[in-house]
């Protein structure tokens, strides 16, 4: 999941807003993983 975009893609394909969106998705996914792990 961490391989959402390469540095090259961030520099050439995606814009700043895309980068923020990807960061938010990553943060939410990590929080969900943490909560699942905590319940086990």
Backbone as XML, in Angstrom:
<?xml version="1.0"?>
<chain id="A" units="angstrom">
  <residue number="1" name="UNK">
    <atom name="N" x="0.820" y="-1.199" z="0.000"/>
    <atom name="CA" x="0.000" y="0.000" z="0.000"/>
    <atom name="C" x="0.863" y="1.262" z="0.000"/>
  </residue>
  <residue number="2" name="UNK">
    <atom name="N" x="2.064" y="1.147" z="0.516"/>
    <atom name="CA" x="2.925" y="2.330" z="0.570"/>
    <atom name="C" x="3.408" y="2.750" z="-0.802"/>
  </residue>
  <residue number="3" name="UNK">
    <atom name="N" x="3.290" y="1.868" z="-1.756"/>
    <atom name="CA" x="3.759" y="2.177" z="-3.108"/>
    <atom name="C" x="2.627" y="2.779" z="-3.934"/>
  </residue>
  <residue number="4" name="UNK">
    <atom name="N" x="2.050" y="3.853" z="-3.441"/>
    <atom name="CA" x="0.931" y="4.495" z="-4.121"/>
    <atom name="C" x="1.404" y="5.320" z="-5.305"/>
  </residue>
  <residue number="5" name="UNK">
    <atom name="N" x="2.564" y="5.898" z="-5.208"/>
    <atom name="CA" x="3.121" y="6.708" z="-6.295"/>
    <atom name="C" x="4.632" y="6.786" z="-6.111"/>
  </residue>
  <residue number="6" name="UNK">
    <atom name="N" x="5.324" y="6.778" z="-7.222"/>
    <atom name="CA" x="6.780" y="6.928" z="-7.154"/>
    <atom name="C" x="7.125" y="8.417" z="-7.078"/>
  </residue>
  <residue number="7" name="UNK">
    <atom name="N" x="8.355" y="8.699" z="-6.727"/>
    <atom name="CA" x="8.816" y="10.083" z="-6.697"/>
    <atom name="C" x="8.690" y="10.696" z="-8.087"/>
  </residue>
  <residue number="8" name="UNK">
    <atom name="N" x="9.034" y="9.935" z="-9.101"/>
    <atom name="CA" x="8.918" y="10.439" z="-10.474"/>
    <atom name="C" x="7.475" y="10.814" z="-10.796"/>
  </residue>
  <residue number="9" name="UNK">
    <atom name="N" x="6.529" y="9.966" z="-10.412"/>
    <atom name="CA" x="5.115" y="10.264" z="-10.670"/>
    <atom name="C" x="4.675" y="11.518" z="-9.913"/>
  </residue>
  <residue number="10" name="UNK">
    <atom name="N" x="5.127" y="11.655" z="-8.689"/>
    <atom name="CA" x="4.771" y="12.850" z="-7.920"/>
    <atom name="C" x="5.334" y="14.118" z="-8.558"/>
  </residue>
  <residue number="11" name="UNK">
    <atom name="N" x="6.502" y="13.997" z="-9.176"/>
    <atom name="CA" x="7.131" y="15.164" z="-9.796"/>
    <atom name="C" x="6.561" y="15.479" z="-11.177"/>
  </residue>
  <residue number="12" name="UNK">
    <atom name="N" x="6.011" y="14.473" z="-11.873"/>
    <atom name="CA" x="5.608" y="14.690" z="-13.260"/>
    <atom name="C" x="4.118" y="14.514" z="-13.533"/>
  </residue>
  <residue number="13" name="UNK">
    <atom name="N" x="3.481" y="13.606" z="-12.849"/>
    <atom name="CA" x="2.094" y="13.258" z="-13.164"/>
    <atom name="C" x="1.111" y="13.914" z="-12.213"/>
  </residue>
  <residue number="14" name="UNK">
    <atom name="N" x="1.388" y="13.796" z="-10.929"/>
    <atom name="CA" x="0.447" y="14.254" z="-9.912"/>
    <atom name="C" x="0.772" y="15.664" z="-9.442"/>
  </residue>
  <residue number="15" name="UNK">
    <atom name="N" x="-0.249" y="16.339" z="-8.980"/>
    <atom name="CA" x="-0.070" y="17.677" z="-8.442"/>
    <atom name="C" x="0.018" y="17.645" z="-6.925"/>
  </residue>
  <residue number="16" name="UNK">
    <atom name="N" x="0.120" y="18.817" z="-6.337"/>
    <atom name="CA" x="0.240" y="18.939" z="-4.879"/>
    <atom name="C" x="-1.002" y="18.386" z="-4.196"/>
  </residue>
  <residue number="17" name="UNK">
    <atom name="N" x="-2.179" y="18.707" z="-4.716"/>
    <atom name="CA" x="-3.405" y="18.207" z="-4.096"/>
    <atom name="C" x="-3.461" y="16.680" z="-4.139"/>
  </residue>
  <residue number="18" name="UNK">
    <atom name="N" x="-3.001" y="16.091" z="-5.234"/>
    <atom name="CA" x="-2.940" y="14.630" z="-5.335"/>
    <atom name="C" x="-2.030" y="14.050" z="-4.260"/>
  </residue>
  <residue number="19" name="UNK">
    <atom name="N" x="-0.895" y="14.691" z="-4.031"/>
    <atom name="CA" x="0.044" y="14.224" z="-3.017"/>
    <atom name="C" x="-0.594" y="14.281" z="-1.629"/>
  </residue>
  <residue number="20" name="UNK">
    <atom name="N" x="-1.316" y="15.367" z="-1.334"/>
    <atom name="CA" x="-2.002" y="15.472" z="-0.039"/>
    <atom name="C" x="-3.081" y="14.396" z="0.094"/>
  </residue>
  <residue number="21" name="UNK">
    <atom name="N" x="-3.788" y="14.128" z="-0.997"/>
    <atom name="CA" x="-4.822" y="13.084" z="-0.965"/>
    <atom name="C" x="-4.209" y="11.714" z="-0.712"/>
  </residue>
  <residue number="22" name="UNK">
    <atom name="N" x="-3.095" y="11.422" z="-1.365"/>
    <atom name="CA" x="-2.416" y="10.147" z="-1.145"/>
    <atom name="C" x="-1.921" y="10.028" z="0.296"/>
  </residue>
  <residue number="23" name="UNK">
    <atom name="N" x="-1.416" y="11.116" z="0.834"/>
    <atom name="CA" x="-0.950" y="11.116" z="2.224"/>
    <atom name="C" x="-2.113" y="10.861" z="3.185"/>
  </residue>
  <residue number="24" name="UNK">
    <atom name="N" x="-3.249" y="11.460" z="2.918"/>
    <atom name="CA" x="-4.426" y="11.243" z="3.764"/>
    <atom name="C" x="-4.891" y="9.791" z="3.692"/>
  </residue>
  <residue number="25" name="UNK">
    <atom name="N" x="-4.900" y="9.218" z="2.499"/>
    <atom name="CA" x="-5.281" y="7.811" z="2.339"/>
    <atom name="C" x="-4.338" y="6.923" z="3.133"/>
  </residue>
  <residue number="26" name="UNK">
    <atom name="N" x="-3.053" y="7.185" z="3.040"/>
    <atom name="CA" x="-2.061" y="6.407" z="3.773"/>
    <atom name="C" x="-2.273" y="6.528" z="5.269"/>
  </residue>
  <residue number="27" name="UNK">
    <atom name="N" x="-2.530" y="7.727" z="5.764"/>
    <atom name="CA" x="-2.746" y="7.937" z="7.201"/>
    <atom name="C" x="-3.986" y="7.202" z="7.691"/>
  </residue>
  <residue number="28" name="UNK">
    <atom name="N" x="-5.053" y="7.250" z="6.924"/>
    <atom name="CA" x="-6.282" y="6.550" z="7.312"/>
    <atom name="C" x="-6.057" y="5.043" z="7.316"/>
  </residue>
  <residue number="29" name="UNK">
    <atom name="N" x="-5.378" y="4.537" z="6.299"/>
    <atom name="CA" x="-5.094" y="3.101" z="6.243"/>
    <atom name="C" x="-4.249" y="2.646" z="7.424"/>
  </residue>
  <residue number="30" name="UNK">
    <atom name="N" x="-3.242" y="3.436" z="7.787"/>
    <atom name="CA" x="-2.384" y="3.078" z="8.919"/>
    <atom name="C" x="-3.175" y="3.087" z="10.230"/>
  </residue>
  <residue number="31" name="UNK">
    <atom name="N" x="-4.051" y="4.067" z="10.395"/>
    <atom name="CA" x="-4.884" y="4.129" z="11.599"/>
    <atom name="C" x="-5.814" y="2.924" z="11.659"/>
  </residue>
  <residue number="32" name="UNK">
    <atom name="N" x="-6.387" y="2.549" z="10.537"/>
    <atom name="CA" x="-7.249" y="1.364" z="10.504"/>
    <atom name="C" x="-6.473" y="0.102" z="10.857"/>
  </residue>
  <residue number="33" name="UNK">
    <atom name="N" x="-5.269" y="-0.037" z="10.335"/>
    <atom name="CA" x="-4.418" y="-1.177" z="10.673"/>
    <atom name="C" x="-4.106" y="-1.192" z="12.166"/>
  </residue>
  <residue number="34" name="UNK">
    <atom name="N" x="-3.798" y="-0.028" z="12.724"/>
    <atom name="CA" x="-3.478" y="0.068" z="14.142"/>
    <atom name="C" x="-4.670" y="-0.357" z="14.994"/>
  </residue>
  <residue number="35" name="UNK">
    <atom name="N" x="-5.860" y="0.078" z="14.624"/>
    <atom name="CA" x="-7.055" y="-0.278" z="15.383"/>
    <atom name="C" x="-7.358" y="-1.763" z="15.288"/>
  </residue>
  <residue number="36" name="UNK">
    <atom name="N" x="-7.166" y="-2.334" z="14.108"/>
    <atom name="CA" x="-7.391" y="-3.777" z="13.959"/>
    <atom name="C" x="-6.407" y="-4.565" z="14.799"/>
  </residue>
  <residue number="37" name="UNK">
    <atom name="N" x="-5.161" y="-4.148" z="14.798"/>
    <atom name="CA" x="-4.123" y="-4.848" z="15.565"/>
    <atom name="C" x="-4.397" y="-4.733" z="17.059"/>
  </residue>
  <residue number="38" name="UNK">
    <atom name="N" x="-4.861" y="-3.597" z="17.495"/>
    <atom name="CA" x="-5.124" y="-3.367" z="18.915"/>
    <atom name="C" x="-6.262" y="-4.246" z="19.427"/>
  </residue>
  <residue number="39" name="UNK">
    <atom name="N" x="-7.246" y="-4.561" z="18.591"/>
    <atom name="CA" x="-8.391" y="-5.361" z="19.008"/>
    <atom name="C" x="-8.072" y="-6.835" z="19.100"/>
  </residue>
  <residue number="40" name="UNK">
    <atom name="N" x="-6.986" y="-7.277" z="18.502"/>
    <atom name="CA" x="-6.665" y="-8.711" z="18.491"/>
    <atom name="C" x="-5.999" y="-9.150" z="19.744"/>
  </residue>
</chain>
